[in-house]
C-alpha cells in the first residue's frame, strides 16, 4: 500500500486538491459531494498532468487551478 505525503493543498470554491510532489500523485474531491465527485491525478517528471480518473471530464475548477499553476498547458487543456 502506498503512503503519500500530500505537501501541496489547493482549494477552490467547491474542490479540495491534494498533491504529493515527490510521488507526483494527487487527488481532487468535491467539498460537498465527497467521493461522489472525486478522482486521482498523476503527474509526469515535469509536473505536468499526465492522467486522471474518477470523472469522465476533469471538473472545471480543478482544471482551471492546475492551468493557473502550470500543471496543465493551456493549449492542451481540452485533452482533459
C-alpha positions as CSV (number, residue, x, y, z in Angstrom):
1,X,0.0,0.0,0.0
2,X,1.3,3.4,-1.0
3,X,1.8,6.1,1.7
4,X,1.5,9.6,0.4
5,X,2.7,12.9,1.9
6,X,0.3,15.5,0.4
7,X,2.5,18.5,0.7
8,X,0.5,20.7,-1.7
9,X,-3.0,21.5,-0.8
10,X,-5.2,23.7,-3.0
11,X,-8.8,24.8,-2.6
12,X,-11.3,26.2,-5.0
13,X,-14.9,27.2,-4.2
14,X,-16.1,23.6,-4.5
15,X,-13.0,21.3,-4.5
16,X,-10.0,20.3,-2.4
17,X,-6.9,19.2,-4.3
18,X,-4.0,17.5,-2.6
19,X,-0.7,16.6,-4.3
20,X,2.3,14.6,-3.2
21,X,5.1,16.4,-5.0
22,X,7.6,13.5,-4.5
23,X,5.3,10.7,-5.7
24,X,3.8,13.0,-8.4
25,X,0.3,11.9,-7.4
26,X,-2.7,13.7,-6.1
27,X,-6.4,13.7,-5.8
28,X,-9.4,16.1,-6.0
29,X,-12.6,15.8,-4.0
30,X,-15.8,17.9,-4.1
31,X,-16.3,19.6,-0.7
32,X,-20.0,18.7,-0.5
33,X,-20.4,15.6,-2.7
34,X,-17.2,14.0,-1.4
35,X,-16.2,10.8,-3.2
36,X,-19.2,11.0,-5.5
37,X,-17.2,13.7,-7.4
38,X,-13.6,12.9,-6.9
39,X,-10.6,11.3,-8.6
40,X,-6.9,10.8,-8.8
41,X,-4.2,12.9,-10.5
42,X,-1.0,11.6,-12.0
43,X,1.9,14.0,-13.0
44,X,4.9,13.4,-15.2
45,X,8.5,14.3,-14.2
46,X,8.0,17.9,-15.4
47,X,4.9,18.1,-13.1
48,X,2.5,18.3,-16.0
49,X,-0.8,16.4,-15.5
50,X,-0.4,13.1,-17.3
51,X,-3.6,11.4,-16.4
52,X,-6.6,11.4,-14.1
53,X,-9.5,9.2,-13.1
54,X,-12.8,9.3,-11.2
55,X,-14.7,11.6,-13.5
56,X,-15.2,11.4,-17.3
57,X,-14.3,15.1,-17.6
58,X,-11.9,16.8,-15.2
59,X,-14.0,19.3,-13.2
60,X,-13.6,22.9,-14.5
61,X,-12.5,24.3,-11.1
62,X,-9.8,21.6,-10.8
63,X,-8.6,22.1,-14.4
64,X,-8.5,25.9,-14.0
65,X,-6.3,25.9,-10.9
66,X,-4.0,23.3,-12.4
67,X,-3.7,25.5,-15.6
68,X,-3.0,28.6,-13.4
69,X,-0.2,26.8,-11.5
70,X,1.3,25.5,-14.7
71,X,0.4,21.8,-14.2
72,X,-1.7,21.8,-17.4
73,X,-0.5,23.6,-20.5
74,X,-3.4,25.9,-21.5
75,X,-3.0,24.9,-25.2
76,X,-3.6,21.2,-24.3
77,X,-6.4,21.8,-21.7
78,X,-9.1,20.4,-24.0
79,X,-7.4,17.0,-23.6
80,X,-8.6,17.0,-20.0
